[in-house]
């Protein structure tokens, strides 16, 4: 029997190939169900408030929006890998350091993170509410602001 990460990798690759045969669909559904059964709610999301400003340089930040959006505005230090290319470019994504992926609101980056997590990247998280949420919460200073006494 194939180990879970290898089976999940095969399942994700099967998802990318079209069309799926009925037995492939069932195997893929089982792999996804198994992954979701053991996933903790907050395991793959992170809020800007949870990242101290001094930790940002040690995190690989991936902007999963298209190149035009990235060029117009992005989190300083982020690299651009469009959400639908993240799995294909997975060899560029480390497993030994924190990785945060964002889009405008978090919905497309969540799909990229889900694919990577199925493939065994447990160090990857979605930036909750994406670039817009990051800005609204204070960017790199969100953690400090969240811990500041009221009125500051």
N, C-alpha and C positions, 0 to 999 in steps of 0.2 A: 504494500500500500504506500502511496505517495505521502510525504510529510505535508503538514498544513500549509506552510508558506509556498511550497512547490505546487501544491494542488491549487492554491489561491492564484498563483501566477498563471497557471494553465487556464484557470477559469476566466481571469481577466483577459488573457489573450484570446480565448474563445469568444468573449464578449465583443472584442474588436473585429473579429472575423464575421462576415455576414454571408448568407443567413445561417442561423444555428439550427442544428437538427434537434428534434425533441429530446433525445437523450443528453445532448450537450446542454440544452437549456435547463434540464433537471439537475445536472451536475453543477452548473453555475449557480443555480438557485440554492442548492444545498450548501455550497461554499460560502455564499453571501449570508445565508441564514446562520451558519455556524459562526461566522465573524461577528455578526450583529448580536447574537445571543451573549457573547462574552465582552462586547464593547461597553465600557462605562460611558455614561452620558457625556461627561466632560473630558474624556480621554483624548479627544481629537480636536478640541476647541481651546482657544486661549483668548483672554481679554487683554487689551492694551494695559489695563491696570495691574495685570499680573506680571508684567515685565519691567523690572527696574531699568532706568535709563542706562546704567553702566553695563547691563547684560546684552543690550541690543547688538554691540559689535561682535559678540561671540555666536550670534544666531545667523543662520543662512535665511535671508528673507527673500521670498520669491513672489513677484508680482505676476499673477496669472491672467492679467488682462491682455488685450492685444497691444502690439508695438506702438500704435498711435496713442493710445491711452497712457501707456507707460511713459512715452516721450513727453506728453503734456504735463504729467504729474505722477509722482510715485514717492514711496517712503525712501528717504536717502539711504543708500547702501544696498537697496534691493536689486536683484537681477530679474530679468524678464524672461519667463517661460510661459507662454500662453497655456491656459488650463487644459486644453485638449491635447497638448504636446508633453505634459508632465510625465506621464507613464512612458512614453517613447524616449524621453531624455532622462530617465531614472538613474542612469549611470553617473550623471552629473550631480546627483543629490546624495549627500553623505548620510550614513546611518549612525555616525558616532558623535553628532552634535545636534543641537536643537534646530529644527527647520520650521519656519512659519510661512504659510502660503496665504495670500489674500487676493481678492478681486475688489470690485466696487462695494459689494454688500456681504459677501461671504458665500453666496449660493454656488457660483461656478467653482470657486476654489475648494469648496467642500467636496465636489465631485472628484477633483484631482487628489485630494487628501484621501478620500475613500479608496480610490484605486491604489495609491501607494500603500495604504495600510493593509489592504488585501494582499499585497505583494510582500509584506513583512516589514515595512518602514514604520516602526512604532514611535519614532522620534519626530513625526510630522504632525503639525497642528494647523487648523484654520484660524486665522485672525477673525474673531467674532465681529461681525458688522463691517468687515473689510476696510478699505481706505477711508471711506466716509466716517465710519465709527472711530477709527484711529484718530482722525483729525478732530472730531467732535469731543473726544475724551482727553485731548491734550497732547497727542503724539507721543514723543519720547518722554514727556513729563507726566503721562497719565498715571503712572504708579505713584509718583511723588504727590500729585494732586489728590489721588484717592486716599492717601494717608494723612493729608494735611487737615488740621483742625478746621471746623466750619468758620467761614468768614475770611479765610486766607485767599 
